[in-house]
Amino acid sequence: MSALQISLETPSDDRVVILLGGELDLATAPELQESLRSVESNDALGLVVLDLRKLQFIDSSGLRVVIGADSRARKSGRRLVLVRGGEAVHRVFRLTLLDQRLEFVDDPREIRESSRE
């Protein structure tokens, strides 16, 4: 079992990048939830990027945290963008059809400042 690694980058006042590594599951989902709630308290924040490229595993508990973050972002006028993880991680999003609801990019450089296209 691999613990969840969370690191934050703030390239600008209105953008935060949350880099995830390891496993996002029942045991570790509360850690991500806490990190998300902390960054969401910044009223100037317009974009939250969840970088899943180093995530090895995600289960339904992790999905629930991501869905909650997306819902809160939509309600507050923010964007949540996910950087696509490896095949094992992205398969979970495909199987649940969340790949059609959530905004994914392959590379964070693809993210435009404008709203969803």
Secondary structure, 3 states (H helix, E strand, C coil): CCCCEEEEEEEECCEEEEEEEEEECCCCHHHHHHHHHHHHCCCCCCEEEEEEEEEEEECHHHHHHHHHHHHHHHHHCCEEEEECCCHHHHHHHHHCCHHHHCEEECCHHHCCCCCCC
